[in-house]
Amino acid sequence: MIKHLKAGEVAGVRTQLLTKQGGKCAVCNQVIRGADRAVLDHDHDTGFIRGVLHASCNGIEGRMKALGHRSHKGVVSADYIIGLGKYLEEHRKPKYAAWHPSFKTPQQRKDAVNAKARKRRAAKKGT
């Protein structure tokens, strides 16, 4: 039989699951502490509890699921997210020896900031 938790039982279940998870978020595998509180994650379609996540990981999971669902009708959200993860994993190392035109190296970004500051200073001197 499936147990329907009462609101007052959530904290205890969250603590038990977090202990089983070694104090780590089930998504990012980082220790949960401080300002990024632990939340009891559940599937909004089935109601089943899945694990304990950082509040931020839980929010990102929900937004990713919603975006995948809205953007690609007929694609299961989990399949979309898994596909995205595989794609990003495959491209951790560059496959093409070319940069996108909008990409700026850290030095180029620094030079642009400095050029803008020089322009501002010159404009102030001219007034």
Backbone hydrogen bonds, N-H to C=O, Kabsch-Sander energy under -0.5 kcal/mol:
donor,donor_aa,acceptor,acceptor_aa,energy
5,L,3,K,-0.8
9,E,6,K,-2.3
10,V,6,K,-0.6
10,V,7,A,-1.0
13,V,9,E,-2.1
14,R,10,V,-3.0
15,T,11,A,-2.3
16,Q,12,G,-2.2
17,L,13,V,-2.8
18,L,14,R,-2.6
19,T,15,T,-2.1
20,K,16,Q,-2.1
21,Q,17,L,-2.0
22,G,19,T,-1.7
23,G,18,L,-3.2
24,K,21,Q,-1.1
25,C,30,Q,-2.6
26,A,52,V,-2.1
29,N,25,C,-1.5
32,I,23,G,-2.5
33,R,31,V,-0.6
36,D,33,R,-0.9
37,R,35,A,-1.7
39,V,53,L,-2.8
41,D,39,V,-0.9
41,D,51,G,-2.9
43,D,48,F,-2.6
44,H,42,H,-0.6
47,G,43,D,-3.1
50,R,41,D,-2.3
51,G,41,D,-1.0
53,L,39,V,-2.3
55,A,37,R,-1.9
58,N,54,H,-2.4
59,G,55,A,-2.1
60,I,56,S,-2.4
61,E,57,C,-2.6
62,G,58,N,-2.1
63,R,59,G,-2.3
64,M,60,I,-3.0
65,K,61,E,-2.4
66,A,62,G,-2.3
67,L,63,R,-2.8
68,G,64,M,-2.8
69,H,65,K,-2.1
70,R,66,A,-2.6
71,S,67,L,-2.8
72,H,68,G,-1.6
75,V,72,H,-2.2
76,V,74,G,-0.5
80,Y,76,V,-2.2
81,I,77,S,-2.5
82,I,78,A,-2.6
83,G,79,D,-2.5
84,L,80,Y,-2.5
85,G,81,I,-2.4
86,K,82,I,-2.5
87,Y,83,G,-2.4
88,L,84,L,-2.7
89,E,85,G,-2.4
90,E,86,K,-2.6
91,H,87,Y,-1.5
92,R,89,E,-1.4
98,A,96,Y,-1.9
103,F,100,H,-1.6
109,R,105,T,-2.4
110,K,106,P,-2.3
111,D,107,Q,-2.7
112,A,108,Q,-2.1
113,V,109,R,-2.1
114,N,110,K,-2.4
115,A,111,D,-2.5
116,K,112,A,-2.1
117,A,113,V,-2.1
118,R,114,N,-2.5
119,K,115,A,-2.2
120,R,116,K,-2.2
121,R,117,A,-2.5
122,A,118,R,-2.4
123,A,119,K,-2.1
124,K,120,R,-2.1
125,K,121,R,-2.0
126,G,122,A,-1.6
127,T,123,A,-0.6
127,T,124,K,-0.8
